[in-house]
Amino acid sequence: LAQQGINVVLVAVPDATLAETTRELQERFWLAGVEFIAVGVDLSRPGYMGAIRDATDHLPISLLFSNAGYILTGFFAAVGVEAQLANVHCNATCAVEITHHFVRRMQAEGLRGGVAFTSSPASFMATPFTSMYGSTKAFLTEFGASLAPEVKSLGIDVCVVHPSPTASNFYSAPTVTHTIDAMDFFKRQAAGPEVVADALFASLGRIVIVDQGWYPIMLR
């Protein structure tokens, strides 16, 4: 986005990573005049919309990328329901609330725009020991596919991407507390996140659901 001269609002967990990432982006793109705003919130708990509104109500937001998510490992019944529901909220239902807010704003302000969701080929299959992950990703795919025809006439495009394994901190998150052979395999096969970004930018406005790379195509 910044390479295209688009100002960016980063919404993420309020930790050192968010602060460092924002500072690095500001230093890299200051000559281009691109602005970055960091909003630190916990998307796994209700109550984040106030901070998001405060940071964005004065801005013409026309692009929304719902990329937040994590994987919680373990037997479903062995992990507390509070942790399971927090996973559901971060991976799925926060996207509903945030998308609803900004699509309504785009509509009211007459803005053409785009909404993108990072789903997963995990939505195609059963995901034992990570039962909320595949379930929430199936929700995101269905949500995006259903929203797309509703807002197309408003000039708002929707795209859902199913990435192949991607190199990120996903595999080393604190919620990954169990050894699962499939995750070790995915980690070894992972490509850089820029590949997913390229797929989204190439597809938004052209196709609603895009399978990026070999893995989702093979899994289908």
Buried (B, 14 or more C-beta within 10 A) or exposed (E): BBEEEEBBBBBBBEEEEBEEBBEEBBEEBEEEEBBBEBBBBBBBEEEBBEBBEEBBEEEEBBBBBBBBBBBBBBEEEEBEEEBBBBBBBBBBBBBBBBBEBBBEBBBEEEBEBBBBBBBBBBBBEEBEBBBBBBBBBBBBBEBBBEBBEEBEEBBBBBBBBBBBBBBBEBBEEEBBEEEBEEBEEBBEBBBEBEBBBEBBBEBBBEBBBBBBBEBBEEBE
